[in-house]
Each structure stands twice: as structure tokens, then as C-alpha cells.
């Protein structure tokens, strides 16, 4: 038998919020909600009025109650950097132990991606990075995993990233159109990949973490390029899902392959340039 709540009024409000969450966007009228919860209608009305006052509940023109926007703000507060690190650190550690490669958790911050957690294996040679370190989002697998879920058209993507791309290595893509082709490919196959664009000899793959349809972060695997190709990337991505999925809270998910044909690059004046764009610019 469930124990009695120590504060009935708070418990009533929480039960109402839980039930409205189960009801969905259409909401529920007061009479039905009171009946489902087994509560007095007048008492529940007072509770809902208090929740409306704070923005946790809304009432539409037909009188139905539904969750308010304050719930989203509360969820956003919970899924900030420190909480994300706490939620996913053990899964990140398990992944690192399984594949014996450096693993990062990162979030988008302006035009950059910031590393908020890192687990590295006991190898003689390690990849240099640290928590709090930032890199251009368009040039990293972490950033591209986030961006491929955040933008669905090139125009809005290009407006969001107006800054010139610094060529950090001979492999760095400095064209936003080339990066966009990579983003579409990342959506199709379910993970992003960056080969020696930030540091010679280093390859990264990454996949996004989502809350509903909103991308909140990404997890990456960083390795010397000689140990990573697309075949191993697909295997590692599957292992990533196996390690992280048990730690997902309700409402959270991992990016999945969208399928479909490979994206085609836009035509250019040069056939060679077109072929290069279709290959992703490597």
C-alpha cells in the first residue's frame, strides 16, 4: 500500500500535474480530471487556479486544463550542464571502458560546442581536451550532431552561423554548404563524423541527445584516425546507444538514423568541385 503524502495539498497539485501530463495537449475538463483523480471538484479547482497563477497550468477557451509553459522552463533548468553530466557520466564511463576511446559530452553555446564531461581510457597516448573547452560547432562531430537535429533548411542554418570558418587543418571544411552536406548525411545515418578537421590524425564521431524533438546535447567518441572508419563508426555508435539508453530519463532519446538516399551536393561550375562536395569534401 502506498504511504500517505505528508502534505495533502502539495500532493494534490502534483497528482494533477502528472495526470495533465498523461492527458496531453488537448487537456482535460475539471469534472473529468476530478473524477479520474478521485478529488473534490471545488478543491481541485482551487489547486488548478494556484497552478495557473504560476504558469504550470493553462486553461483553453473551452475550459480544458493542460500543462503550462512553466513546466518547460522547469525541465530546461533540470537539463542544464551539471545535471546532464550527472545523468550521463556513468554511461559515458561504461562506453569508454567498452571501446577504450576518449568520450565527451557537449552542448551548443552560441556558435561553439562546449565540452561538459570527459572520460578517457588508460592509454599511453591520449587525446588532449578538457571540460569547459570550446570548439567551433560546425567543425566538430559534437557540434554537427547537434546541428543536424536543430536545423532542417540551409537558409536558417547559414543565418545562425555567419562567422567565417577558420581553416585549422588541411581537411577543415571552410564552406557552409559543404558542412550542410555533412549535416544532412549525419541525419541520414544517425551520427556525425569529423575526420582530421580540428587536429591532424584525430577523428571524432558523435550522436545527439534529444528531449522530444529538441536537441539538448551530444556524445562523441574521439580517436586517432587510423582506428576509425565509417564501418567502425557505425559499430561504435551502436555501442554508444547500448551504454547510454539505460540512463535516459523519460522524454529523452538518442538520435536515430533517418534513412533514405545520400544527400546530393548542389551543382557548381566545376564537375570536380561537385564530385568533391558529394564526397563530403575529404
N, C-alpha and C positions, 0 to 999 in steps of 0.2 A: 504494500500500500504506500502511495506517495506521501511524503511528510507534508504537514501543513505549512504554508508560507508564513514567515514571521511577520509580514506586513501585508495584510489583505488588499489594501488599496493599490499598492505598487504591483502586487501580483496580478490584480485585475487589469491594470494598464498593460502589463507585459503580455498577458494572455490575449488581450485584444489586438496588440501589435502582431503577435505571432499568427493569429487567425487571419488578419487582414493580409499578411504576407502570403499565406496559403491561398487566399481568395484571388489575388492577382489584380490586374489593372482595372477590371470592371467594378471592383469594390463590393460592398455588401450593405443593405439597408439595416437600420438599427434593430428592427424587430427580429430579423433573421439572425443577426450577429448575436443578440442577447439569447435567443433560443439555442444556438449552437454552443454557446459558452455556458449556458445554464445560469445566467445572471439576470438580476432585476433590470428592466429596461430603463427606468429612470436613473438608477445608479450608474448604469453603463453610459448613459447619455452624458452625465456629469464628467465621467472619466474621459470620454471621447472629446468633450469640449476643452478639457485641460490639455489633451494631446494636440488638438487643433491649434490652441493658443501658442504652443511651442513649435508648430510646424511638423510634428511627427505624424499627423493625420490630416487628410483633406476631405472635403465633402463636395461632391459634384452637384450640378443643378437638379439632378433627380433625387437627391437626398442620400445617395450611397456614400459610404465611408471607404477610404482607401489610404494606403501609406502615403505620407508626405515627403517632401524633399529633404527634410532634416534627417531622415533615415539615411539617405545617400551621403550626406555630409559626415554623419557618424561613421559610416562604413569607410569612407575615404580617410578619415582620421585614423581608423584602426589599421588600414593597409598602407601606412607610411613606412619609411625606411627601416626603423628599428623593429617594427612588428613583422615586416617582410623577412628581415634577417632571422628573427626568432622562429618564424613559421617554417622557413625552408632550410635552415642551416643543417639540420640532421640529414635531410635528403641530399643536400649538396655534399656532405661528408661521405654518405654512402656511395654516391655517384663517383666521387674522386677515388674512393677505395676500390671500386669495381673496375674502373677503366684506367686508373693510375695516371691521370692527367689533371692539370690545373682547371678548376671550375670557378666561375664567377656568377654573382647575382648582380644585376644592374638595372637602373631606372633612367628614364629620359629626363634631362634637365636642360631646358632651352634647346639649343642645337647640339648639345653634348649628351653623352651617356656617362653616368657616374656609377662606379663600382661600389656597392654597399656591402658585399660579403665576398670572401675568397677562401677556398680550401685548396691546398696544394699537396701533391704526393711527396713521398720521401725519395726523391730522385737526386742524383748528383748534380744534374743540370736542370735548373728551374726557369720558368718564365717570369720576368720581373713585372710586378704590378703591386698595387696596394689599395686597401679600402679607402675610398674618397678620391681616388684617381679619376680623371676625366679624359675622354677622347671624343673626337667628332663622331656624332651618331651615324652619319652617312658612310663613314669609312670602317665601321666595326660591325662584326656579326651581331653583337648585343644590340646595337642601335638599329640595324636593319631588321632584326626580328621584331622589334617594337614597331618600327615604321611601316613594315609590310602589313601590320594589322591596324594601324592607325589611319592610313590614307588609302583611298580607293581610286583616286584620279591624280594624274601627274600635275595638273594645274594647282590644286591645293597643296600638294607636296612641295612644289617648287616655290610657292609663295611663303611657305613656312621655313624654308631653308635658303635664304637669299645670299648667304655669305659664300665667297669663293672657296673651293676645296683645295687645301694645301696638299701638294704632292709630297708625301712623306717618304715614299719609296718609288722605284721604277714601275711598280704594279698598281699604285694608287689610282683609282678612277677619279678623274677631276671633272667629269661631265655628269651633271644631274640626270641626264637622260640615260646614261649607262648605269648609274645607281638605280634608277627606276626600273630598268630591266631586271636588275638583281632582286629588287623588292618583289616584283611580280613572280619571279622564279621561286623566291622564298615562300610566298603564299602557296604556290602550286605544290611544292614538295614538302612543306611543313617545317622547314628550318632554313635559316640564313647561313651563308658561308662567306668568309673573307680570307683570301689567300695572299699573304705577304704584303698587304696594303698599308699596315702600320709599322711593321718591323720585318726586315728580310728574314726568311726562314721560319716564320711563325704563321700558323693557320688557326682560325677560330671558326667554330660553328655555334649557333645559338637558336633557341626557340622561345616563343613568347609565353607569358603567363597572363591569363585573362580573368576579368570579373565580368561575367555576362559577355557582352560584345566589346567591352572596354579593356584595352591592354594596360597592364599595371607595371610590368617588369619583364625581364628576360633572364634566362640562364644560359651560360655559354661554357664551352669546353675549349681550352687553348692548348695547343700542342705544336711541337716542331713540324714543319710542313711535310717532312719525309715520313711521318707517322699518320698522315691524314690525307685521304682522297674521298671522293663522293660516296664510294661504296662503304668505307668505314664510317663516314659521317652519318649515313642512314642507320647503321648499326648502333653507333653511339647515341644518336637521337632516340632510338627505341629504348636503350638502356636508361637514358635520361628520364623518359616518361615513366618507366618502371620504378625508378627511385623516387621521383617527385610526386607522382599521383597519390600515394598513400598519405601525403602531408597536405593535400589540398583541402581547404575549408569548403563548406557548402557555398556554391555560387562561383567558385574558382575552377579554372580549367587550364589545360596546356594546349597551345597551338597545334592544330591538326592539318594534314595535307588537304589542299583544296581540290587536287586532281586537275584533269583537263590537259590540253596541249601546252607545250612550252610557249612562253610569250615570244612574240616576234618583235625585233627591233624596228624602229622607224627607218624608212628608206633615206639614204643620203646620196650625195652626188657620186661618191666612190663606192664601187662594189666591194672593194676590200674593206673599207670602213664599215659597210653594212654587215659583212661577214664577221668582222671583229665584234661589233655590237651584239650580234646574235649569240656569239660565244661568251658574252658577259664581259668582254674586254680583257681577258687574260692574255 
